[in-house]
Amino acid sequence: MRVSYNWLNEYIDLSGFTGEELAEKMTRGGIEIDVVESRNKGVTGVVVGYVKSKEKHPDADKLNVCKVDVGTGEELQIVCGAKNVDAGQLVPVAVIGAVLPGDFKIKRAKLRGVESQGMICSAKELGLNEKLLPKEQQEGILVLPAETKIGSPIGEVLGIDDQVLELDLTPNRSDCLSMLGVAYEIGALTGREVKLPSPSVHRASVRTDSLVSVEISADEHCSHYSARYIKDVKIGDSPLWLQNRLIAAGVRPINNVVDVTNFVMLEYGQPLHAFDADLVPSGRIEVRLAKAGETLVTLDDQERKLEPHMLVITDGQQPIALAGVMGGASTEVTGATVNILLESAKFDGGTIRKTSRQLGLRSESSVRFEKEVDAGRVIPALDRAAALIADIAHGLVTEGIVQATSAAVKPAQVSVSLDKINGYLGTELSRLEVLTIFGRLHFVYELSEGDVFTVDVPTRRGDITRAVDLIEEVARLHGYDEIPTTLIHGDVVPGSLTKPQSIRRELRRRLSDAGLHEVVSYSFTGPERTKLFPALAEHTNPVRLAMPMSEDRSVLRTTLIAQLLETAGYNRNRKNESAALFEIGSVFHTDEEQLTRLPQEKHRLAALLTGNRSEAQWNAKAAQVDFYDAKGVLETIFAVLGLTASVSYEAAQPEHFHPGRTAAVLLHTPKGNEVIGYVGQLHPALQLEADLADTYVLEIGLDLIYELADSGIEYKVLPRYPAMQRDIAVVVDNEVAAASLTGAAWEIGAELLESVRIFDVYNGEKLGAGKKSVALSLVYRHGERTLTDEEVTELHGKVVLKLEQSFAAELRK
């Protein structure tokens, strides 16, 4: 939105504020000003002159010698090469000593032997944007209206002694897409009164409803449509003041009627449209949705194919305008127009946005309707435009307004207490200070017991619907700089990470450091994918989407591994056969077949390893990943989270995992051991189906981990006394888990045992069928003295005896 300082000054007294100061004040109040542009590009000494005569240059066919009166009593002789210069014109004249844009100084000169005492200027030479001028003024010298006073400074005449503020509006502040909206904003910031236009419509004796009828057939898309009829208008150029206002706002003047509709749109924020009434049969207006196959030639002479969701204005039969976007060429106001049918309406923003976007047709009108115009200004804007057209185009406004409505305009009513305002802002504002702010905003309010303010929000402020919106208004008008700094307090400090967030961030960092690549996949998957890994899906039902993008993305995922398999397959198809991937995300479970409540959302961590751990080198063979690489990922995680001692593994055979190379992950909780996930190799059949090499996966739930994780570091005193080590190898049945052996050793030797480590497992024919040899290294140490051989031998013997008794272990010699 481009806001002219001089134009804004007509609605509110801006004395004491420069454009830059005004921009600073508005920016601090929440309306950002991108730039403050001076319309005068360096023009001084240029005045209005009257061309008294024009004669051909004696020595140049393309030059003319003009006698010009600039109001000083002295006739100037000026040589001019413009084709359109002629006697009797009023033109901008740069006299001797004048300066034009680019620091171009006008000096006395001779052109082909004839003295020239100045320069007759074109719009371009004055620094004006030619594209915003009427077409007839874009070439040659600038010809001014006949009523312009000779000798007047051109800066005043063309309105270039002005500044333009470029507003960078957020979508919620559409009220400032109008001069009156900006005036209200300045009034609230400065405490000054806003002066509203007071149009006076002089009506003809003919009633409007005898000439025009209005019907709304699409109630949901148009809540109010109103029209006025103006007779016997004279189409022509707009007065210079009106053209200057439009040019300052970046709008090109066209003719006096169209210019008025654009002027009022900028003034009130209410788009209007003028039809040539004689081209609307019987004066009938129907607002409806387009029919399939209908077309409309718009004012830009483009034929538009209409869709059934597009709102159109019709003459009862054919479309004559795209509602809120652009008028139709068939009813365009031209130089031959005599009677005007003037429209002002409230169209649904969503409908206009969809139409504008689909047709690639964005206008000043559609921009305002998209953001929802003020329903309370439909009639005031119509009256203002009718009065201006009657004055400028000398028309007669018929008696009354023809209108149709489908929804009443009701101002929003919002309540907020003084305690809530101060609680949110950390201030100690008094009741009077808040009431003063509401008064400056022109908000009507009631004060009830407990200092509760009930505000009737004006329809122009559609962005205020909740108590927090009122609190925001108080904050910005009180001044953000005036809000005191207070110490943040509470269970969770705003801006800090919660414990789950910290854990997820740390896991991502550690896994990335370990060489795994993070994957972020869809939360949507296909129904067949939810049948994989039912143990991880907890045997629940998949949650179907109401409007899926495709069948392959029609349900919410129940496990992360299925998505990792897709990613691994995608990479393998592109010759990337080794992958180390992980994902931290949510899965969704429900026990209902027909969803009546929200599903459970659970945080999970999953990883996938396939291919080689390290590639072949000249001195080493390639090494493939195995089960212990996947288990090592988990051990790394649990070490970081301080849960190493709280986790154990048990052999398991969940569906779609390898039956002999899979373990359940158990977390020891106060309630007992709970399975939080699985780690293992994919089932060979699933590997074959996915066309993958040996692939190892893991998936664990994070919700319990969030509760039990302890990132605190436990410090221990460095040992001062020597340790004693004993190694043993025992032969046991293959079914005996190595962890059972280490557990038994800890149970017996806990007092003096510092560590137990398995350093070898051997299977061979010499051991016998179904047997294996497990070698353990045990380290003994006392924290306060040196152990004797006798003590260690005695305790070590008890450990061996425990293994023999509990597992039928035989000491291997």
FIKOL-596421 format. One record per residue (C-alpha): z, y, x. Coordinates in steps of 0.1 Angstrom, whole numbers, plus 5000, padded with zeros to 4 digits. Each point is the difference from the previous one (the first is absolute). Layout:
[[Z,Y,X]]
...
This chain:
[[5000,5000,5000]]
[[4989,5034,5014]]
[[5023,5028,4989]]
[[4989,5036,5004]]
[[5029,5023,5009]]
[[4986,5030,4981]]
[[4993,4979,4969]]
[[5035,4984,5001]]
[[5014,5036,5002]]
[[4988,5006,4965]]
[[5025,4975,4986]]
[[5030,5006,5023]]
[[5010,5029,5022]]
[[4994,4989,5036]]
[[5010,5033,5017]]
[[5020,4995,5031]]
[[4983,4967,5008]]
[[4969,4995,5023]]
[[4978,4970,4994]]
[[5016,4982,5030]]
[[5036,5008,4988]]
[[4991,4987,4965]]
[[4985,4968,5015]]
[[5032,4995,5021]]
[[5022,5004,4969]]
[[4979,4976,4979]]
[[4999,4974,5028]]
[[5037,5001,5003]]
[[5002,4996,4962]]
[[4980,4968,5001]]
[[4964,5012,4994]]
[[4983,4997,5033]]
[[4974,5027,5010]]
[[4974,4987,5024]]
[[4985,5033,5010]]
[[5000,5037,4991]]
[[4965,5013,5002]]
[[4989,5036,5001]]
[[4969,5006,4979]]
[[4991,5030,5021]]
[[4984,4986,5031]]
[[5002,5033,5019]]
[[4981,5025,4978]]
[[5009,5037,5004]]
[[4981,5032,4992]]
[[4977,4984,4973]]
[[4997,5019,4968]]
[[4979,5000,4968]]
[[4968,5019,5004]]
[[4972,5011,4975]]
[[4964,4995,5011]]
[[4983,5032,4989]]
[[4966,4992,5014]]
[[4980,4974,5019]]
[[4969,5005,5021]]
[[4980,4978,5023]]
[[5007,5003,5037]]
[[4971,5018,5016]]
[[4997,4974,5028]]
[[5013,4968,4986]]
[[4987,4982,4969]]
[[5033,4980,4994]]
[[5024,5030,5003]]
[[5009,5027,4975]]
[[5016,5034,5005]]
[[5026,5007,4974]]
[[5019,5031,4991]]
[[5036,4990,4991]]
[[5028,5020,4984]]
[[5035,4986,5011]]
[[5020,5027,4981]]
[[5006,5023,5030]]
[[4976,5026,4989]]
[[4977,4991,5029]]
[[4968,4980,4995]]
[[4996,4971,5025]]
[[4967,4987,5013]]
[[5002,4962,5004]]
[[4972,4977,5011]]
[[5002,4967,4981]]
[[4980,4968,5003]]
[[5012,4982,4968]]
[[4973,4991,4975]]
[[5022,5007,4970]]
[[5011,5036,5009]]
[[4989,5026,4975]]
[[5007,5035,4988]]
[[5027,5003,4973]]
[[5021,4971,5014]]
[[5037,5001,5009]]
[[5005,4982,5033]]
[[5026,4995,5028]]
[[4994,5024,5028]]
[[5014,4997,5035]]
[[5001,5036,5013]]
[[5001,5011,5036]]
[[5032,4986,5016]]
[[5004,4972,4975]]
[[5009,4965,5012]]
[[4986,4967,4986]]
[[5012,4964,5005]]
[[4997,4989,5036]]
[[5010,5034,5013]]
[[4965,5014,4993]]
[[5002,5038,5002]]
[[4975,5022,4982]]
[[4985,5027,5022]]
[[4973,5027,4996]]
[[4967,4984,5008]]
[[4962,5003,4999]]
[[4978,4973,4985]]
[[4964,5003,5009]]
[[5005,5037,5006]]
[[5019,5008,4968]]
[[5037,5009,5001]]
[[5024,4977,4981]]
[[5034,5014,4991]]
[[5017,4967,4989]]
[[4992,4967,4985]]
[[4995,4986,4964]]
[[5019,4967,5000]]
[[4994,4966,4986]]
[[5028,4977,4988]]
[[4997,4979,5031]]
[[5004,5031,5022]]
[[5032,5008,4982]]
[[5014,4966,5008]]
[[4998,4987,4964]]
[[4993,4964,4992]]
[[4964,5001,4987]]
[[5004,4966,4982]]
[[5025,5016,4977]]
[[4978,5029,4990]]
[[4976,5000,4970]]
[[4966,4987,5012]]
[[4983,5034,4997]]
[[5025,5015,5025]]
[[4996,4973,5026]]
[[4969,5015,5016]]
[[4994,5036,5012]]
[[5024,5028,4996]]
[[5030,4998,4977]]
[[4993,5021,4968]]
[[5031,5012,4982]]
[[5005,5006,4963]]
[[4989,5033,4985]]
[[5035,5011,4991]]
[[5012,4998,5037]]
[[5013,5034,5013]]
[[4981,5015,5029]]
[[5020,5004,5031]]
[[5026,4973,4991]]
[[5012,4978,5029]]
[[4981,4967,4998]]
[[5033,4981,5006]]
[[5013,5012,4967]]
[[4967,4996,4981]]
[[4995,4964,5011]]
[[5037,4991,5001]]
[[4999,4989,5036]]
[[5031,5020,5009]]
[[5019,4969,4990]]
[[5016,4969,5013]]
[[4996,4965,4986]]
[[5027,4974,5002]]
[[4989,4963,5002]]
[[5025,4979,4981]]
[[5004,4964,5011]]
[[5014,4986,4968]]
[[5017,4966,4995]]
[[4988,4981,4969]]
[[5032,5008,4981]]
[[4995,5038,5002]]
[[4969,5003,4979]]
[[5016,5031,4983]]
[[4990,5020,5031]]
[[4963,4992,4994]]
[[5001,5034,4981]]
[[5007,5036,5009]]
[[5027,5001,4973]]
[[5016,4969,5014]]
[[5001,5015,5035]]
[[5014,5032,4985]]
[[5028,4981,4983]]
[[5007,4983,5034]]
[[5001,5034,5018]]
[[5022,5014,4972]]
[[5025,4971,5004]]
[[5001,5004,5038]]
[[5003,5038,4999]]
[[5018,5006,4968]]
[[4973,5024,4987]]
[[4985,5000,4965]]
[[4967,4985,4991]]
[[4975,5021,4980]]
[[4979,4978,4977]]
[[4966,5010,4986]]
[[5002,5011,4963]]
[[4965,4994,4986]]
[[4990,5019,4969]]
[[4972,4983,4980]]
[[4981,5023,4976]]
[[4986,4976,4974]]
[[4970,5002,4978]]
[[5002,4994,4963]]
[[4983,4965,5002]]
[[5024,4971,5001]]
[[4997,4975,5029]]
[[5004,4970,4978]]
[[4969,5009,4981]]
[[4980,4996,5032]]
[[5018,4973,5020]]
[[5017,4967,4992]]
[[5020,4979,5025]]
[[5009,4963,4999]]
[[5018,4978,5025]]
[[4990,4963,4998]]
[[5018,4990,5032]]
[[5036,5010,4994]]
[[5014,4983,5032]]
[[4976,5020,5022]]
[[5001,5034,4984]]
[[5032,5014,4985]]
[[4987,5035,4992]]
[[4966,5016,4995]]
[[4995,5036,4990]]
[[4970,5023,4996]]
[[4991,5036,4994]]
[[4966,5015,4989]]
[[4987,5032,5016]]
[[4969,5017,4985]]
[[4973,5022,5013]]
[[5009,4999,5037]]
[[4979,5016,5026]]
[[4996,4978,5031]]
[[4998,5018,5033]]
[[5018,5006,5033]]
[[5037,5002,5000]]
[[5017,5032,5010]]
[[5007,5003,5037]]
[[5038,4995,4997]]
[[4994,4967,4983]]
[[4975,4988,5026]]
[[5024,5011,5028]]
[[5028,4979,4985]]
[[4979,4969,4997]]
[[4985,5004,5036]]
[[5035,5004,5014]]
[[5009,4967,4983]]
[[4969,4983,5014]]
[[4981,4999,4967]]
[[4964,5013,4997]]
[[4993,5025,4972]]
[[4973,4988,4975]]
[[5000,5022,4969]]
[[5026,5020,4981]]
[[5009,4971,4975]]
[[5002,4972,5025]]
[[5018,5023,5024]]
[[5027,5007,4974]]
[[5006,4963,4994]]
[[5004,4995,5038]]
[[5022,5031,5003]]
[[5024,4987,4972]]
[[5000,4965,5015]]
[[5013,5015,5033]]
[[5023,5024,4982]]
[[5016,4975,4975]]
[[4992,4967,5016]]
[[4983,4990,4967]]
[[4963,4990,5004]]
[[4977,5013,4973]]
[[4964,4994,4991]]
[[4975,5022,4982]]
[[4972,4985,4979]]
[[4969,5018,4987]]
[[5011,4997,4964]]
[[4964,5001,4987]]
[[4993,4968,5019]]
[[5029,4981,4983]]
[[4986,4989,4966]]
[[5022,5011,4970]]
[[5027,5010,5025]]
[[5015,4965,4999]]
[[5021,4988,5029]]
[[5012,4964,5003]]
[[5021,4988,5030]]
[[4995,4963,5005]]
[[4994,4973,5026]]
[[4964,4994,5011]]
[[4980,4972,4986]]
[[4983,4974,5022]]
[[4966,5011,5012]]
[[5006,5037,4993]]
[[4988,5026,5026]]
[[5007,5037,5006]]
[[4982,5025,5021]]
[[5027,5022,5015]]
[[4998,5036,5011]]
[[4990,4989,5035]]
[[4968,4985,4984]]
[[5011,4965,5008]]
[[4996,4973,4974]]
[[5034,4981,4997]]
[[5003,4965,4987]]
[[5031,4999,4978]]
[[5025,4971,4997]]
[[5021,4992,4969]]
[[5032,5012,5018]]
[[4986,5035,5005]]
[[5011,5029,4977]]
[[4972,5022,4987]]
[[4996,5030,4978]]
[[4972,4994,4974]]
[[4983,5020,4973]]
[[5008,4971,4976]]
[[4970,4980,5013]]
[[4992,5006,5037]]
[[5023,5008,5030]]
[[4998,5036,5010]]
[[5027,5000,5027]]
[[5021,4977,5022]]
[[5035,5009,4989]]
[[5019,5018,5027]]
[[4974,4994,5026]]
[[4967,5018,4994]]
[[4980,5014,4971]]
[[4966,4988,4989]]
[[4967,5017,5008]]
[[4989,4999,4963]]
[[5026,5025,4989]]
[[5002,5022,5032]]
[[5006,5037,4997]]
[[4969,5018,5012]]
[[4986,5035,4998]]
[[4987,4992,4966]]
[[5034,4990,4986]]
[[5012,5022,4970]]
[[5029,4981,4986]]
[[5028,4982,5019]]
[[5022,4970,4990]]
[[5030,5001,5023]]
[[5019,4968,5007]]
[[5037,4996,5012]]
[[5015,4966,5000]]
[[5026,4976,5014]]
[[4984,4968,5013]]
[[5017,4970,5014]]
[[5002,5003,5038]]
[[4995,4963,5007]]
[[4968,4999,4979]]
[[4985,5030,5017]]
[[5010,4987,5035]]
[[4982,4966,4993]]
[[4969,5017,4987]]
[[4998,5025,5029]]
[[5005,4974,5026]]
[[4975,4975,4986]]
[[4973,5027,4997]]
[[5008,5016,5033]]
[[5003,5033,4981]]
[[5030,5021,5009]]
[[5004,5035,4987]]
[[5026,5027,4998]]
[[5005,4990,4964]]
[[5004,4963,5007]]
[[5025,5007,5028]]
[[5023,5018,4976]]
[[4996,4975,4972]]
[[5007,4971,5023]]
[[5034,5015,5009]]
[[5007,5007,4963]]
[[4997,5036,4988]]
[[5027,5018,4981]]
[[4996,4992,4963]]
[[5017,5032,4991]]
[[4972,5021,5015]]
[[4971,4986,4980]]
[[5001,5027,4974]]
[[5011,5030,5022]]
[[4972,4993,5024]]
[[4975,4998,4971]]
[[5012,5033,4987]]
[[4998,5016,5035]]
[[4965,4988,5006]]
[[4988,5011,4965]]
[[5014,5035,5005]]
[[4983,5003,5034]]
[[4967,4988,4987]]
[[5002,5024,4971]]
[[5007,5029,5025]]
[[4976,4991,5028]]
[[4971,4984,4980]]
[[5005,5022,4969]]
[[5004,4971,4976]]
[[5018,4997,4967]]
[[5027,4974,4997]]
[[5001,4983,4966]]
[[5032,4996,4980]]
[[5023,4971,5010]]
[[5001,4970,5022]]
[[4986,4966,4991]]
[[5021,4972,5015]]
[[5011,4964,4998]]
[[5031,4984,5015]]
[[5012,4965,5004]]
[[5033,5006,5017]]
[[5025,5028,4998]]
[[5010,5020,5031]]
[[5037,4995,5007]]
[[5018,5015,5030]]
[[5020,4975,5020]]
[[5037,5002,4998]]
[[5020,4991,5031]]
[[5038,5001,5006]]
[[5018,5002,5033]]
[[5037,5008,5009]]
[[5012,5025,5025]]
[[5019,4972,5018]]
[[4969,4980,5003]]
[[4980,5029,5015]]
[[5027,5007,5026]]
[[5005,4963,5006]]
[[4963,4995,5008]]
[[4996,5031,5021]]
[[5033,5001,5017]]
[[5005,5035,4988]]
[[5027,5020,4981]]
[[4978,5020,4977]]
[[5017,5017,4971]]
[[4990,4998,4964]]
[[4986,5036,5002]]
[[4979,4993,5030]]
[[4983,4970,4983]]
[[4995,5020,4967]]
[[4984,5028,5020]]
[[4976,4975,5016]]
[[4990,4986,4966]]
[[4995,5035,4987]]
[[4977,5009,5029]]
[[4980,4969,4991]]
[[4997,5012,4964]]
[[5017,4968,4988]]
[[5018,5001,4967]]
[[5034,4982,5002]]
[[5032,4992,4983]]
[[5034,4996,5018]]
[[5023,4974,4985]]
[[5035,4988,5008]]
[[5005,4986,5035]]
[[4974,5025,5014]]
[[4971,4979,4988]]
[[4967,5019,4999]]
[[4974,4989,4974]]
[[4967,5016,5009]]
[[4969,5003,4977]]
[[4973,4997,5027]]
[[4969,5022,4994]]
[[4968,4980,4993]]
[[4985,5016,5031]]
[[5024,4980,5022]]
[[4990,4964,4991]]
[[5014,4988,5034]]
[[5036,5005,4988]]
[[5011,4969,4979]]
[[5033,4989,5016]]
[[5033,5014,5012]]
[[4990,4997,5037]]
[[4970,5022,4993]]
[[5023,5028,4988]]
[[5022,4994,5031]]
[[4969,5004,5022]]
[[4992,5034,4983]]
[[5036,5011,5007]]
[[4997,4989,5036]]
[[4967,5018,5008]]
[[5009,5032,4982]]
[[5035,5001,5015]]
[[4982,4995,5033]]
[[4997,4968,5021]]
[[5013,5019,5029]]
[[5032,5009,4981]]
[[5009,4964,4993]]
[[5030,4992,5023]]
[[4999,4972,5026]]
[[5024,4973,4989]]
[[5010,4967,5017]]
[[4982,4970,4986]]
[[5024,4974,4988]]
[[4998,4968,4980]]
[[4997,4962,5004]]
[[4964,5004,5013]]
[[4991,5032,5018]]
[[4966,5013,4987]]
[[4974,4995,5026]]
[[5018,4971,5018]]
[[4990,4964,4998]]
[[5019,4975,4978]]
[[5011,4968,5016]]
[[4971,4980,4986]]
[[4975,5027,5012]]
[[5016,4999,5035]]
[[4998,4963,5002]]
[[4963,4999,4989]]
[[4991,5027,5025]]
[[5018,4981,5028]]
[[4984,4967,4991]]
[[4965,5016,5001]]
[[5007,5015,5034]]
[[5013,4968,5015]]
[[4973,4978,4986]]
[[4973,5024,5011]]
[[5016,5000,5035]]
[[4998,4962,4999]]
[[4963,5001,4996]]
[[4996,4995,4963]]
[[4977,5022,4979]]
[[5013,5014,4967]]
[[4979,4994,4969]]
[[5002,5021,4968]]
[[4984,4980,4972]]
[[4996,5003,4963]]
[[5029,4993,4977]]
[[4974,4986,4977]]
[[4985,4965,5004]]
[[4982,4973,4981]]
[[5017,4974,4977]]
[[4990,4972,5023]]
[[5019,5016,5029]]
[[5032,5001,4981]]
[[5000,4962,4998]]
[[5004,4998,5038]]
[[5034,4995,5016]]
[[5020,4995,4967]]
[[5033,4998,5019]]
[[4995,5035,5013]]
[[4988,5011,4965]]
[[5033,4986,4987]]
[[4980,4980,4974]]
[[4997,5032,4978]]
[[4971,5012,4979]]
[[4975,5025,5014]]
[[4999,5035,4985]]
[[4966,5009,4985]]
[[4986,5035,5002]]
[[4991,5017,4967]]
[[4968,5016,5015]]
[[4990,4981,5032]]
[[4973,5013,5023]]
[[4986,4964,5002]]
[[5010,4964,4994]]
[[5008,4997,5037]]
[[5025,5028,4996]]
[[5014,4992,4966]]
[[5036,4989,5007]]
[[5029,5012,5022]]
[[5005,4980,5031]]
[[5029,4975,5002]]
[[4999,4994,5037]]
[[4987,5019,5031]]
[[4986,4970,5019]]
[[4970,4996,4976]]
[[4988,5035,5009]]
[[5005,4993,5037]]
[[4978,4969,4997]]
[[4973,5022,4985]]
[[5003,5024,5029]]
[[4999,4972,5026]]
[[4969,4985,4983]]
[[4983,5034,5000]]
[[5006,5003,5038]]
[[4989,4964,5007]]
[[4967,5006,4982]]
[[4995,5029,5024]]
[[5007,4978,5031]]
[[5035,5012,5004]]
[[5017,4966,5000]]
[[5033,5009,5015]]
[[5023,5021,4978]]
[[5036,5011,5000]]
[[5007,5018,4967]]
[[5030,5011,4981]]
[[5007,5019,4967]]
[[5031,5015,4985]]
[[4995,5006,4963]]
[[5010,4991,4964]]
[[4994,4970,4979]]
[[5005,4998,4962]]
[[5016,4972,4980]]
[[5008,4995,4963]]
[[5012,4970,4980]]
[[4981,5012,4969]]
[[4966,4989,4989]]
[[4995,5031,4979]]
[[5015,5029,5019]]
[[5026,5020,4979]]
[[5020,5015,5029]]
[[4992,5011,5035]]
[[4995,4972,5026]]
[[5023,4996,5030]]
[[4987,5018,5030]]
[[5011,4984,5033]]
[[4995,5011,5036]]
[[4986,4974,5023]]
[[4989,4996,5036]]
[[4972,4976,5009]]
[[4981,4992,5032]]
[[4970,4978,5009]]
[[4991,4987,5034]]
[[4967,4981,5007]]
[[4978,4993,5030]]
[[5011,5006,5036]]
[[5032,5016,5012]]
[[4982,5008,5032]]
[[4963,4998,5009]]
[[4986,4979,5029]]
[[5001,5016,5034]]
[[4986,4988,5034]]
[[5034,4985,5009]]
[[5013,4990,4966]]
[[4988,4982,4969]]
[[5002,5016,4965]]
[[5033,4993,4983]]
[[5000,4995,4962]]
[[5028,5013,4977]]
[[5024,4974,4987]]
[[5030,4997,4977]]
[[5024,5015,5025]]
[[4979,5032,5003]]
[[5005,5005,4963]]
[[5037,4991,5002]]
[[5003,5024,5030]]
[[4988,5028,4978]]
[[5029,4993,4976]]
[[5025,4997,5029]]
[[4989,5034,5013]]
[[5005,5015,4965]]
[[5035,4985,4996]]
[[5011,5010,5034]]
[[4990,5037,4992]]
[[5019,4998,4967]]
[[5031,4984,5015]]
[[4996,4968,4979]]
[[4993,4974,5027]]
[[5033,4982,4994]]
[[4995,5002,4962]]
[[4967,4982,4999]]
[[4991,4963,5002]]
[[4969,4979,4994]]
[[4996,4967,4982]]
[[4969,4978,4997]]
[[4982,5005,4967]]
[[4969,4990,4982]]
[[4990,5028,4976]]
[[4966,4997,4984]]
[[4970,5013,5020]]
[[5020,4998,5033]]
[[4996,4973,5026]]
[[5025,4972,4990]]
[[5012,4994,5035]]
[[4998,5034,5016]]
[[5018,5023,4976]]
[[5036,5012,4998]]
[[5020,5018,4974]]
[[5017,5032,5012]]
[[5037,5000,4989]]
[[5022,5032,5000]]
[[5037,4994,5000]]
[[5016,5023,4974]]
[[5035,5003,4986]]
[[4988,4979,4971]]
[[4986,4973,5022]]
[[4967,4992,5016]]
[[4969,5014,4982]]
[[4963,4992,5007]]
[[4983,5034,5007]]
[[4966,4986,5010]]
[[4980,4975,5019]]
[[4982,4998,5034]]
[[4975,4974,5009]]
[[4964,4989,5003]]
[[4975,5001,4971]]
[[4992,4967,4984]]
[[4970,4985,5016]]
[[4981,4999,4967]]
[[5006,5037,4994]]
[[4990,5008,5036]]
[[4967,4981,4995]]
[[4994,5018,4967]]
[[5006,5034,5016]]
[[4979,4990,5030]]
[[5028,5008,5025]]
[[5012,4984,5032]]
[[5036,4990,5002]]
[[5018,5028,4983]]
[[5038,5007,4999]]
[[5015,5022,4973]]
[[5034,5013,4990]]
[[5014,5020,4971]]
[[5036,5011,4994]]
[[5017,5021,4974]]
[[5015,5033,5012]]
[[5024,5008,4971]]
[[5029,4979,5014]]
[[4992,5011,5035]]
[[5004,5037,4989]]
[[5036,4992,4989]]
[[5011,4979,5031]]
[[4981,5016,5029]]
[[5022,5015,5026]]
[[4983,5021,5026]]
[[5032,5008,5018]]
[[5001,4989,5037]]
[[5029,4977,5010]]
[[5011,5007,5036]]
[[5016,4973,5021]]
[[5019,5002,5033]]
[[4980,4986,5029]]
[[5016,4967,5011]]
[[5022,5002,5030]]
[[5005,4962,5005]]
[[4974,4974,5009]]
[[4983,4977,4975]]
[[4996,4962,5003]]
[[4968,4983,4987]]
[[4995,4964,4988]]
[[4967,4985,4990]]
[[4996,4969,4979]]
[[4972,4981,4983]]
[[5006,4979,4970]]
[[4978,4975,4982]]
[[5000,5004,4962]]
[[4979,4990,4970]]
[[4969,5022,4995]]
[[5015,5012,4966]]
[[5030,5017,5017]]
[[4994,5037,5002]]
[[5007,5016,5034]]
[[5019,5027,4982]]
[[5025,4974,4988]]
[[5007,4990,5036]]
[[5007,5036,5011]]
[[5021,5006,4969]]
[[5022,4970,5008]]
[[5004,5012,5036]]
[[5011,5034,4988]]
[[5025,4984,4976]]
[[5018,4982,5028]]
[[4997,5024,5029]]
[[5002,5034,4981]]
[[5031,5011,5020]]
[[4984,4998,5034]]
[[4963,4995,4993]]
[[4979,5031,5008]]
[[4965,4987,4992]]
[[4981,4969,4990]]
[[4963,4998,5007]]
[[4974,4972,4994]]
[[4977,4999,5030]]
[[4981,4968,4995]]
[[4989,4976,4972]]
[[4983,4967,5011]]
[[4983,4972,4980]]
[[4988,4969,5017]]
[[4996,4962,4998]]
[[5030,4994,5023]]
[[5023,5016,4975]]
[[4990,4976,4972]]
[[4983,5006,4966]]
[[5013,5029,4980]]
[[5021,5014,5028]]
[[5000,5033,5020]]
[[5018,5014,5029]]
[[5016,5035,4996]]
[[5013,5018,5032]]
[[5027,5026,4995]]
[[5014,5025,5025]]
[[5036,5010,4993]]
[[5017,5029,5017]]
[[5039,5003,5001]]
[[5020,5031,5009]]
[[5035,5014,4994]]
[[5003,5037,4996]]
[[5033,5004,5019]]
[[5001,4973,5027]]
[[4979,4976,5020]]
[[4995,4966,4984]]
[[5008,4968,5019]]
[[4977,4970,5002]]
[[5026,4979,4982]]
[[5000,5024,4970]]
[[4962,5001,4997]]
[[4996,4962,5005]]
[[5025,4993,4973]]
[[4984,5025,4975]]
[[4965,4988,5009]]
[[5010,4965,4993]]
[[5012,5009,4965]]
[[4966,5016,4993]]
[[4982,4968,5011]]
[[5023,4979,4979]]
[[4994,5021,4970]]
[[4962,4996,5004]]
[[5004,4962,5004]]
[[5022,4997,4969]]
[[4981,5024,4977]]
[[4964,4991,5009]]
[[5002,4966,5017]]
[[4988,5018,5031]]
[[4996,4982,5033]]
[[5006,5018,5032]]
[[4968,4997,5020]]
[[5005,4992,5037]]
